Amino acid sequence: TQLLEQSPQFLSIQEGENLTVYCNSSSVFSSLQWYRQEPGEGPVLLVTVVTGGEVKKLKRLTFQFGDARKDSSLHITAAQPGDTGLYLCAGFNAGNNRKLIWGLGTSLAVNP
Amino acid sequence: SAVISQKPSRDICQRGTSLTIQCQVDSQVTMMFWYRQQPGQSLTLIATANQGSEATYESGFVIDKFPISRPNLTFSTLTVSNMSPEDSSIYLCSHFGGDPFEAFFGQGTRLTVV
């Protein structure tokens, strides 16, 4: 059974601080995705990483896929209150009946 | 990308009753997924629904408790049957789309069983 361990589970920081969220697995994924969810809404895709060692940037967010495609990280620089939400990583393998394997989620609160 | 409309957005139900959640997609999609989520926590897959065949349920979920219909490629329903307070949760429908693919979700149904 493929599992994705995501940490930390909860994070409360002050505006302007930096933070990193980690997603780790013992399994290899063909791609890994990061989603953000706000209360009362479904998760929305932030980024997909496909190649081992890949780094993608989305404004203040930096996403990295591990060389072995087993782990990923999300780094937020100078966090803002608008970054508050639930961040979820999800791994995908085409042979796994096209099901996503979800991390436990990181609930982020950025205080002004 | 296909947009999903899910309803109801929330409901408060009496124990022992049933609630049917509907998801309408604005274009045809092959597979739809139903998830359960406790607030602030991750998603747990309930079942995968394909048009024209019975839904495939994940371990711990059974058809008698969570019957699913998929009458066509744009619509699906999930029924939560004989509800108990333990069924209080957020229920989400989803499908895959795009290239590279991504998961699209309905707005979720926040169910409270009293």
Interface residues (C-beta under 8 A of the other chain):
Chain A: Q6 S31 Q33 Y35 P39 G40 E41 G42 P43 V44 L45 T48 V50 L86 L88 A90 F92 N97 R98 K99 L100 W102 G103 L104 G105 S107
Chain B: I4 Q6 S9 M31 F33 P39 G40 Q41 S42 L43 L45 T48 T56 L92 S94 F96 P100 F101 E102 A103 F104 F105 G106 Q107 G108 R110
